[in-house]
Amino acid sequence: MHSALPFRAARGLAWVLAALLLAAPLQAAAQAPARGDAARQAHDKAGQLQRLYADYWEALLRRNPLQATLQGQSRYNDHLPNYLSPAFRQQNRDFTAEWLGKVEALGEDGLHGQDLVSYRIFVRNARDALEGERFPTWMLPVTRFSSPATLVAMLGSGASAQPFHTVADYEAWARRALGAPALFDQAIANMREGMAAGVVPPRALVEDVPQQLDALIRPQAEQTLFWAPIIDMPADIPAAERERLAAEYRRLIDTRLMPAYRRLRGFVATEYLAATRASAGLGDLPGGAQWYAYYVRQSTATALAPDDIHRSGQDEVRRLHGEIRGVMKQARFRGSMAKFFRFMQHDARFGFADEAAVLERYRMLQAQVEAGMPALFPPLQQAGLEIRAVEPHRALSAPALAWGRPDENGPGVLYVNTHDLRRHRSWEAEALFLHEGLPGHHLQLSVQQALRDLPAFRRYGGETAFTEGWGLYAESLGEELGLYQDPYPRLGRLHNELVRVLRVVVDTGLHSQGWTRQQAIDYLVQNAGISTEDAIAETERCMANPGQALAYRFGMMKLAELRQRAHAALGERFDLRAFHAEVLRDGALPLDVLDAKVDAWIAERQESAPESPRP
C-alpha cells in the first residue's frame, strides 16, 4: 500500500469519487474552436473556476483538519473536529451542496481540455458525496480495522503524520487531543443508534476491539503509547520546556485520554459485542443491497451488477489456475497447487540472510528497472526514489514494503520492513517493487504531485481504482522491463494476481451472494493455497471495506483493456511510450474519464496519421 489516504478513510474525510458516465468525449470539446467573445468568456470562466477550486480546497482543509495533517499541511494540526456528530455531518452536507452550487452556476459550456476534466470531476465528486449521505456509515464507527480510538493513537504516537519536532508541534497535539473524549463519546452514541436501527457490524470485526483498546490503556501516562513523543523529544528543546510539556502531557493522558479509552472499551465489551450480528455481508443490513451497489459503482465506474462481477471473477480464477499450472510445469514441480504454494512460502532457498540482503535486492531491482524504463516511458517529471529500512518504532505494524509520498522537493521512499525476514520471499520482490516503486505507485503519484497547474483537489485527491489499478498494471510490465526471467518470480506475480481476483469473488460473495465468513475463508484456502490465518485476514478485510477489492482489479483491467484497444486501433502506429504518457499526464482520473480520454487520443492519432499512398 502507498501512503495516500486509504479508501475507507477517504470516504470519511474527503469526497468519494463517483461512477456516472461522461456524456461526451473530452477531446471533442477540447478541439472545438472558440473565437472572439466566446473565447474570452471561456477563458474568464476557466479562471473563475480555478479560483473557486482554490477557495474550496482551503475551506475543505479547514473543515477536515485531519486530512490536512495526513497531506503534510500543518496549519490545522491542533484541530480535532467531532466528525461523527449530527451537526458536523449536516454541515458537511451543506458544505458539499454549497460548493456544488457555486461550480454548477458557472456551468461547463465553453470549457475544454483540463478545465472541462476538472469541472466534470468536481461535479461528480460532489453529487456522489451527496448520494452517499443516505447510507448510515456513521452508525458503524468502530471495528478492529478502524475507529476513532486507533486514529487518535496513531496520531499521538509520534510515528505517523502528526509532527513532533518543535514546542509548537507538541502544543498543537495537546490541543488536538482535547477533542478525543467528545469524539469517542459520539462514537458510542452513534453505535447505540445503530443498535436500535439494526445497523451493526459482524461480530468478527468487533470481538478483538476490547483487546486492542486494552493495549492502549495503561494505569500511568508514562506507560502509554502517548508518552513516546516525550521520550523522543528533540534534544534542542530547552529543559524548562521539556518539563512543562511532560507535565502537560501527563495530565492530558491521565485525566482526558485514558478515561475516554476506558469508556469506549467498557461500552464495546459490555453492550456492543452482544448486539453484533452473525452474518458477514453488507447485504444483510437494512438497505444493504443498495448500499453495496453504491460502493460497487464507486469502485468500478460501471453499471455491472454484483452478480455479473462475481461470475466473471470466478471465470478469472479458473484462467489463472491454468496459467499457474503451466508455469509449475516449467519449474518441474510435481504436486498439487496447494503444495507448491506452501513450498514457495517456506523453502529456505527463497529467504534472505539479513537486512542488508533484502535492501540490496530491492536496490538491484531499482537499477534494473530504471535501465529498462526508457523503452516503455518517455522522460516524465518525477521525484527521485530512495530505498530505506522501516524505522524500528514502526516495524511491528508496517507492511513488508510500502511507498512513501515525497514532499514538494524531496524523494519518494520505498520502505522495506526488515524486522521479520520471514515476511520476505525472493520470488515476490520483483512484483512488489514494480507495484510500489517503479513504474508503479512512485512513478504515477510523484508525476501527479508535480502537476502544479492542476487544482489541488485533483493533484492531491485519490482515485483508488486508477491508483491501485496502475500499481497492478505496473506488475504486468515486468517481462518488458527484463524481469520475471525465472519461473518463480513469474509464479509470484500470477499468485498476486490470483489473490486480487479471489478478493473480488469473496467481496461480491459476502456482500451480494449471502456467503458466510467461513465460506469465504474456505474458498480462499482452497483456491489460493494460503494459510487459514491469511484467509481470515483477507476475508475480514473484505467484510470491513465493501467494494474496495473491486477498485484494484477493475482499475488494472481498464488499463490493460485501453492498451489493447489503442494497439488494435493504431496497429503499427501504436507507441507504448506515448500511451503511458497519455495515461499518466493528467493524474489519477475516474475510470470512465480515462476511457473517454484515451478514445479521444486514439482518434487524434488516427486523424494525424499520414494517408497511405494510392496504388
PyMOL commands that set and color helices and strands:
alter all, ss='L'
color gray80, all
select helices_A, chain A and resi 7-13+26-31+36-63+65-70+86-106+113-132+137-139+148-156+167-177+180-197+203-205+209-214+221-223+225-231+239-275+282-284+288-300+306-330+337-346+348-350+355-375+392-394+421-423+426-436+441-449+456-459+464-475+479-481+487-512+517-528+532-544+548-573+576-584+591-608
alter helices_A, ss='H'
color red, helices_A
select strands_A, chain A and resi 385-389+401-404+412-416
alter strands_A, ss='S'
color yellow, strands_A
deselect
rebuild
show_as cartoon
